[in-house]
Amino acid sequence: MGEQLTVDVYAKNGFLLLKKGHYVLTPEQRERLMDVAHGDAEEVAVRLERERLDRAAQREREAASMVPKNPLVEVGFMAGRLEALLLHGLAVPGLAGRLEEMAEELLLLTQRFRDGMLASLFLVPVRSHSLKVATLLALLGRRLGLEPSRLHSLVCAGLSMNVAISQLLNQLGVQRQAMTLSQQDEMYAHPVMSSAILREAGVVDEHWHLLVQTHHEQDDGQGYPAGLCGEEIHPDARLLALVDHLCEHLQQDAVLPSLVMASLFRGELGQFAPALVSLLIKEMGIYPPGTFVRLANNEIAVVTHSGDKANQPRVAALRKLDGPPYADVLLRDTRQPAYRVVEAVAAASAAVKPAYLTRLWTSRLG
């Protein structure tokens, strides 16, 4: 217990559950590895087919009306697919291949719609924490100049790191009391459990496995499951841990993203490598696309794209602070004193539904 395996561990049916180098934590974890939940195969098949038909219908509408591809719409469809994949796990035929296809799709979207994909983090109403993490990893990995195979593994790890606890996370989302001891054990074991499920699903990419196994390790050695520290943790795992932690804070209602970023910079959200924190802040900006601001003329606006300067993003005015929403958005130049950004504000200040804003990130606008 608590040490690296010196041999590969197989189930009786021939599936490789743990590869040499994995950690076995507790007897309970060992039992769970031999009894992996497979979910409802029939239910997941129906769900994925419904999502496929919805996407096909959307494609037909776009083709008929010549509507450019929209990243926020694509993310909405992807979120439904990912939720089904993670919730049902090994019941999904070709789980590994589906996750890899989604990673490639996500990489293409972030390459083409950088600002729109950042906006999706705040405006697409989905519960898929893993999709938000993978989206940000795709953007940051590209900024770092990671080679394609390494970037692919990183995004795949972001998508799948919580496959062992999808049902638990849904339960905790509505649970008012603190986690039970059993739930804490499940949470503590999920990095290794998720890796084991992925291996049974056919994932052979060892870097992908490494990142899933170590995405909760911390530089100070206080992480889990192995208590690694410092240089024992791969740089990509450090980046994954940082993004995972940030997205958890960004998901909280009534929390201003700009304040979360400021807290991260000051070290109030945990100790992370300064170079990675700086990288993240440069990518997100002071006012990330998809967030809301108040302008000097007292208009409430949504940030659409990053500007040449961090404090001068491109915005679309939605309403006066004390007035009703405009019939249509009004593009404002924040370089002009009258439209200078004064402060970040909560999404509720916009008084409009996110769907109303989706069209601001079509391919016409970059």
N, C-alpha and C positions, 0 to 999 in steps of 0.2 A: 504494500500500500504506500502511495505517495512517492514512488520512484519510477523512473523511466523503464518501460518494458525493454527487455533485451532480445525479444523475439516477436514475430507477428502473431496475433491472436485471431483465430478463425472460429466462426460458429459451426455447428454440426452440418449445416447445409452448404458449407463451403464459402460463405460470405466472409470477407476480411473485415473484422470489426475494429480492431486496433492494430496499427502498424508499429513496428519497432520504433521506439522513441516517444510514443504516447505515454501519458501518465494515467495510472489507475488510482483513483482517489479513495473510494470506500467500498465495502462489500455491497451496499445498496446500489451504487452506481454499476457495479459489475453485474448485478442481477438485472438492472434496467437495460443494459446493453444486450442482454440475451432475450429481451422481451420488448423490442422496439414497437411502438404503436404504429400501425399501418393505415389508420384512418378508414374512411368509407370510400372505396374505389368508385362506386356508382355515383355517389354525390359529387365527387371531384370531377368526374367525367362530364356530368351534366353542367356543372358550373363553368368549366373551361370551354365547353362548346357554346354555352350562352354568351360568354364573353367574346368568343371568336365571331359569332354571328353579329353581335353588337358592333364590333370593330369593322366587319365587312360592310354593314349598313352605313356606318359613318364614312367609310371610304367612298361608297357609291354617292352619298350626298355631296361630299367634297368634289368628286369628279364632275357631278352634274352641275354644280354651282360655281365651279372653278375656284373654290375656297382654298387658300394655301394651307399647308400642313401647320397644325398648331401644337406646340410642345405641351401645353397644359392639358389639352384633350388627350394626347398620347399618354401622358403620365397617369391620367385618370384610368385609362384602360389597363395600363401596365400594373397599376396598384391592385386592381381586381384579380388579375392573373397571379401576381406574386402572393397575395393573401391565400389564394387557393392552393398554390404550390407548397407554401410553408405549413399551412394548417393540416394538409393531408399527407405531406411527406412522401413516404415510400409507396403510398397508394397511387401516386402519379406515375404513369408510364413514362420512362425516359426522363426522370426528374433532373439528372445531371445535365443532360442536353438542353432541356428547357431553361434551366438557370443560365447556362452559357449563352444561349440565344438572347435571353433577356439582357444579359450584361453587354453583349455586342450592340443590341438595339439602344441601350442606354448610352453607350459610348458615342454612337452616331448622333443621337439627339443632343448630347452635351457639346459635341463638336460643332453642330450646326446652329443650335439655339442656346448659346451660353447664358444670356440674360433671362430668357424664358424658363430655362430649367432651374435657375436660381429662384425665380419667382414661384415656381411650382412648389418649392419647399414651404412657402407661406400661404399659398392661395388654393392649392388643390386639397379639398377636404377628405383626406384619406387617413386611415389609422396606420398605414404601413411605414413604421419607423425605419425598417431596413431599406426601403426604397429611397427614402430621404438620405440615409447614410451613404448608400451606393451612388446616388446622384452627385453628392458633394465630393465623394472620393474620385469619381470620374473627372470632375473639374480640377481638383487639386493634383491628381496624378498627372494630368496633362500639363498643368503649370510646372510641375517638377521635371517634366520631360522623361517620365518613366518609359522604358521600352514597352512595346505593345503587349508582349506576353505577360510581363509583370503587372502592367496596368489591368489587363484582363483578369488576372488572378485576384487582384485587390478588389475590383468591383464585384466579382463573384463572391468573395468572402463577405463583403458588405451586405449583399443580398441574402446570404444563407447562414450567417453567423448564429441566428436564433431559431433555426429550424427545429431544434429539440424542445423549445419552450413556447411555441406559437400559441398553443391552447392556454398555457399558464399566463402568458402576457395578456391575452383576452380576458381571462378571469380576473387578473389583478386590476385591469382597467375599470372594473365595476365593483371591486371588492373594497369595502370601507375599512376593514380591520387590517392590522399588520400581517405580514406574511407568516404563515405557520412554519414550524420547524421543517416539515416535509417540503413545503414550497421553497424554503431557503436552501435545503439540500439540492433540490432540483435546479435551482438557479445557479448554485455553486458548481454543479457538475455540467452545466449545459455547453461550455466550450468543447469539452471532450466528447460529450454525447452528440453534439451537432456534427462534429468531424466524423464520428463513427457512422452516423446515419448517411452522411454524404459519401463515405467510402462504400457503404452497402449499395448506395444508389449508382455507383460506378465512377465517382470522382477519383482520378488518379493524379491530379495536379498537387504535388506535395507542398508547393508554396501556398496554395489555396487552403490546404489543411492546416498548415502552420499558422496562418493568420486567424483562422477560425478558433484554433486551440488557444491562442495567446492574446485574443483581443481584449481581455480584461486584466492583463498583467500591467504592472505599474513600475515606473523607474525606481521608486523607493522600496520595492519588494513587497508592498502591501496588497498587491493584486492577487488574482486567482486564475487558474487552479494550481499553478506550480510555484507561485511566489518568486518569479524571476525578477531581476532588477537590472537597471542600467543597460550595458551593452549585450546582455543576454537576450534582450528583446529586439526582434528585427525592426528596423525603421518603419517598414510598412505596417507592422502591428501597432506601433506607437501612433502612427497617423490614424489608423482605424479606431483605436481607443479614443483619441481626441475627438474625432468626428462623431463617434457614437455618443460620447458624453455631451457634446455640444447640442446634437439633435434632440437629446432627451430634454434639455433645458428649453430649447426653442419650441417644443411641443406644448409647453405649459400655457394655459389660457391666460390672457391679460399680461403676458410678459413681453416687453418690448425687445425685439432682436438687438437693437443697438445697445441696450443696457446689458444684455447677455454677453455680447461681444466685448463690451468694456470690462465686465467682470472677469471674463476669460483672460483678457490682456493683463489685468491686475493680479492674476493668480488666485482669484477667489473661488474658482470652480475646480481647483486642483492644480497640481504641479505637472506641467507638460513642457516639452522641449521648446524653448523660446523661438527657435527657427521655425518649428511647425506652427506655432501660434501666429507668428508674423505672416507666414504663408497663407494661413486661413483668413486672417483679417484682410490681407491684400485681395484675396479672391472674392470675399463677401462684400467688402467695402463698408464704409460708415453707415450708409443707408442702402441695404441690399435691394435689388429688384424684387418687387412683390410686397414690400413694406410700405408704410404710410408716413407722411410727413405733413407738417404745417408750414405754409409759406409766409413770407413777410406780409403779404396782402390778406392774410387770415384765411386763405383757402386750404382745404384738405386735399392732398394729392397722393397718388400712388406712384412709387418709383418704378419706372419701366426698364431703364437701362443704366448702366454705369456711365458716368461722364468722364471727361478728360481729367477732372480733379475729383478727389474723393468726396468733397462737400458740395459738388455741383452735378448731381445725377440728372438724368433725363426723367421728367415727371409728367403726369397727366392729372390736371385738376379735376376734382369730382364734385365739390360743393364748397360753399362758404361755411365757415365753422358754425354759424348760427342760421344756416339756410338749408333748403331742400337740395337733393342731388340734382346736378345739371342734366338736361335732356341728353347731352352727349359730352364726352370728356373733352377737356381743353388742354392741348399741349402747352407747357410753359418752359421758358428758358431760365433755368435757375442761376445763370450767370448775371442776369439783370437784377438790380437791387430790389425791385418790386416783387420778384418771384424767388428771392433768396430762401433757402431752406432754413427755418428757424429751429425746428426740433422734430424728433420722431414722435409719432402718436400711435395709439392703439388702433387695431383694425376696425373696431366698432365705431371709431370716429368717422369712417368713410360713409357709413349708412347705406352701403350698397352690397349686394351679394357678389361673391367671388366670380360667379358665372358671367356677370355683367362685364368683368374686366378681361376675360379670356382673350378676346380678339386683339388686345394690345400687343400680343406676342406672336402674331402670325409671321410667316416667312417674309412678308413685305417689309416688316420692321426690323429684320435681322434677328 
